[in-house]
């Protein structure tokens, strides 16, 4: 067994997803690129490490020792911690200091470790104390809403709130959408067309960069799952 994994949605407007897992034998996946940042609580040999993980700009191999468990929160695009600039965490992470056995520090305040089931309460406290904020312009642009700001201003706000440009986020999201198409059994040619790639070669380069696998490999896994 390589991995135990569970994920759930959240009713919080700040949270994209909540997840937890435990590594088994030979756990060495390739994490796809992501425009989101995450708060990760990782436990190994009874020691907990708390870190803010920035967006991944490319597919990245990772590994964890057998028995390592974790619980994480993925935050919505446009939501950020002003005290931990996400633009400085591209493909990086920042480890937070531990205040005690079950507490960690952030912006001079001490927080008890949340868990998979009650993390919304923890996030609400961050919001109340202005430690977690949301850029409504960024969210509006991502939702396709109209705005009156200049492209330069929008670009600056995207970089500040997400660490990435709107174009970079769009490229990552397009790659993820293409994976969904291929897993559903859509042909490579049709998937490239529906996702808006210039051709199959363009799609292949994109998926290898952002997802870590070729379209044919992804389609093959999808076929196995659908036939099973």
C-alpha positions as CSV (number, residue, x, y, z in Angstrom):
1,X,0.0,0.0,0.0
2,X,1.5,3.3,-1.1
3,X,-0.9,5.8,0.4
4,X,-4.0,6.4,2.5
5,X,-5.7,9.6,1.4
6,X,-8.9,11.5,2.1
7,X,-10.2,14.9,1.0
8,X,-13.2,16.9,1.7
9,X,-14.8,20.2,0.6
10,X,-15.4,23.1,3.0
11,X,-18.1,25.7,3.4
12,X,-15.5,28.3,4.2
13,X,-15.1,31.0,1.5
14,X,-11.4,30.9,2.2
15,X,-10.7,27.2,1.8
16,X,-10.5,25.2,-1.4
17,X,-10.1,21.8,0.1
18,X,-9.0,19.9,3.3
19,X,-7.1,16.7,3.1
20,X,-5.1,14.2,5.1
21,X,-3.1,11.1,4.3
22,X,-0.5,8.6,5.5
23,X,2.4,7.3,3.5
24,X,2.9,3.6,3.0
25,X,5.7,1.6,1.2
26,X,7.3,3.2,-1.8
27,X,5.4,6.5,-1.5
28,X,7.1,8.8,-4.0
29,X,4.4,10.6,-6.1
30,X,4.7,13.5,-8.5
31,X,2.8,16.5,-7.3
32,X,1.2,18.5,-10.1
33,X,1.7,22.2,-10.4
34,X,-0.8,24.3,-8.4
35,X,-1.6,28.0,-8.2
36,X,-2.8,27.5,-4.6
37,X,-0.8,27.6,-1.4
38,X,-1.3,25.2,1.5
39,X,-0.9,25.0,5.2
40,X,0.6,21.6,6.1
41,X,0.8,19.7,9.4
42,X,3.1,16.8,9.0
43,X,3.7,14.2,11.7
44,X,6.7,11.8,11.7
45,X,8.0,9.8,14.7
46,X,5.6,11.7,17.0
47,X,7.1,15.1,15.9
48,X,4.9,17.6,14.1
49,X,6.1,20.1,11.5
50,X,4.0,23.0,10.5
51,X,4.7,24.8,7.2
52,X,3.3,27.1,4.7
53,X,3.8,25.6,1.2
54,X,3.8,28.0,-1.7
55,X,2.4,27.4,-5.2
56,X,4.1,24.8,-7.4
57,X,5.0,26.2,-10.8
58,X,5.9,22.7,-12.2
59,X,5.3,19.1,-11.5
60,X,7.5,18.1,-8.6
61,X,8.5,14.7,-7.2
62,X,8.1,14.2,-3.5
63,X,8.7,11.5,-1.0
64,X,7.8,10.7,2.6
65,X,9.0,8.0,4.9
66,X,6.6,5.1,5.6
67,X,4.2,5.9,8.4
68,X,4.4,9.7,8.0
69,X,1.0,11.2,8.3
70,X,-0.3,14.7,7.4
71,X,-3.2,17.0,7.3
72,X,-3.4,20.0,5.1
73,X,-5.5,22.9,4.0
74,X,-5.5,24.3,0.4
75,X,-6.6,27.9,0.3
76,X,-8.7,29.6,-2.4
77,X,-6.9,31.7,-5.0
78,X,-6.8,35.3,-3.8
79,X,-6.6,34.3,-0.2
80,X,-3.3,35.0,1.5
81,X,-1.3,35.6,4.7
82,X,0.1,39.1,4.5
83,X,2.8,38.2,7.0
84,X,4.1,35.3,4.8
85,X,4.3,36.8,1.3
86,X,3.3,34.0,-1.1
87,X,5.4,35.5,-3.9
88,X,8.5,34.5,-1.9
89,X,7.3,30.9,-1.7
90,X,7.1,29.7,-5.3
91,X,8.2,26.1,-5.2
92,X,9.3,26.6,-1.6
93,X,7.9,26.3,1.9
94,X,8.3,28.3,5.2
95,X,8.4,26.3,8.4
96,X,6.5,27.9,11.3
97,X,7.9,27.8,14.9
98,X,6.4,25.5,17.5
99,X,5.3,27.2,20.7
100,X,4.7,24.0,22.6
101,X,3.8,20.3,22.0
102,X,0.4,21.1,20.5
103,X,0.8,24.8,19.5
104,X,2.6,26.8,16.8
105,X,3.3,30.5,16.3
106,X,2.1,32.8,13.6
107,X,2.5,36.6,13.6
108,X,3.4,36.5,17.3
109,X,0.2,34.6,18.3
110,X,0.0,31.1,19.5
111,X,-2.4,28.6,17.8
112,X,-3.4,25.1,18.9
113,X,-3.0,22.6,16.1
114,X,-6.3,22.3,14.3
115,X,-7.4,19.0,12.8
116,X,-9.1,17.6,9.7
117,X,-12.6,18.1,11.2
118,X,-12.3,21.5,12.9
119,X,-9.9,23.5,10.7
120,X,-12.7,26.0,9.7
121,X,-12.7,27.3,13.3
122,X,-9.0,27.9,13.1
123,X,-9.4,29.7,9.8
124,X,-12.1,31.9,11.2
125,X,-9.7,33.0,13.9
126,X,-7.1,33.9,11.3
127,X,-9.7,36.0,9.5
128,X,-10.9,37.7,12.7
129,X,-7.3,38.7,13.6
130,X,-6.6,39.9,10.0
131,X,-3.9,37.3,9.6
132,X,-5.8,35.8,6.6
133,X,-7.2,38.2,4.0
134,X,-8.7,37.9,0.6
135,X,-8.3,40.1,-2.5
136,X,-11.7,40.5,-4.0
137,X,-10.4,41.9,-7.3
138,X,-8.3,38.8,-7.8
139,X,-11.3,36.6,-7.1
140,X,-13.5,38.7,-9.4
141,X,-11.1,38.4,-12.3
142,X,-10.8,34.7,-11.8
143,X,-14.6,34.5,-11.8
144,X,-14.7,36.4,-15.1
145,X,-16.3,39.5,-13.6
146,X,-15.7,42.9,-15.1
147,X,-13.6,45.4,-13.3
148,X,-12.3,48.9,-14.0
149,X,-8.6,48.5,-13.0
150,X,-5.7,48.7,-15.4
151,X,-4.0,45.5,-16.5
152,X,-0.9,46.6,-14.7
153,X,-2.8,47.0,-11.4
154,X,-4.5,43.7,-11.8
155,X,-1.1,42.0,-12.5
156,X,0.4,43.6,-9.4
157,X,-2.5,42.4,-7.3
158,X,-2.3,38.9,-8.7
159,X,1.4,38.7,-7.9
160,X,0.9,40.0,-4.4
161,X,-2.1,37.7,-3.5
162,X,-1.1,34.6,-5.4
163,X,2.6,34.9,-6.3
164,X,1.7,34.2,-9.9
165,X,0.3,36.1,-12.9
166,X,-3.2,35.4,-14.2
167,X,-1.6,33.8,-17.3
168,X,0.4,31.4,-15.2
169,X,-2.6,30.4,-13.2
170,X,-4.6,29.9,-16.3
171,X,-2.0,27.6,-17.8
172,X,-2.0,25.4,-14.7
173,X,-5.8,25.2,-14.6
174,X,-5.9,24.4,-18.3
175,X,-3.5,21.5,-17.7
176,X,-5.7,20.2,-14.9
177,X,-8.8,20.5,-17.0
178,X,-7.1,18.5,-19.8
179,X,-6.3,15.7,-17.3
180,X,-10.0,15.5,-16.5
181,X,-10.9,15.2,-20.2
182,X,-8.3,12.5,-20.8
183,X,-9.4,10.6,-17.7
184,X,-13.0,10.6,-19.0
185,X,-11.9,8.9,-22.2
186,X,-11.7,12.0,-24.5
187,X,-9.2,11.3,-27.4
188,X,-5.9,13.1,-27.3
189,X,-6.8,15.2,-30.4
190,X,-10.1,16.2,-29.1
191,X,-8.7,17.0,-25.6
192,X,-6.1,19.3,-27.2
193,X,-8.9,21.0,-29.1
194,X,-11.3,21.4,-26.2
195,X,-8.5,22.7,-23.9
196,X,-7.4,25.3,-26.4
197,X,-3.9,24.0,-27.2
198,X,-2.4,24.8,-30.6
199,X,-1.8,21.1,-31.3
200,X,-1.0,17.8,-29.5
201,X,2.6,18.7,-29.2
202,X,1.7,21.8,-27.3
203,X,-0.6,19.8,-25.0
204,X,2.2,17.2,-24.4
205,X,4.7,19.9,-23.4
206,X,2.2,21.5,-21.1
207,X,1.2,18.3,-19.3
208,X,4.7,17.1,-18.9
209,X,5.6,20.4,-17.3
210,X,2.6,21.0,-15.1
211,X,1.4,17.4,-14.4
212,X,4.5,15.4,-14.8
213,X,3.1,12.8,-17.2
214,X,2.4,12.6,-21.0
215,X,-1.2,12.8,-22.3
216,X,-0.9,9.1,-23.4
217,X,0.1,8.0,-19.9
218,X,-2.8,9.9,-18.3
219,X,-5.3,8.6,-20.9
220,X,-4.0,5.0,-20.2
221,X,-4.6,5.3,-16.5
222,X,-8.1,6.7,-17.2
223,X,-8.9,3.8,-19.5
224,X,-7.8,1.3,-16.8
225,X,-10.0,3.0,-14.2
226,X,-13.0,3.2,-16.5
227,X,-12.7,-0.4,-17.5
228,X,-12.3,-1.5,-14.0
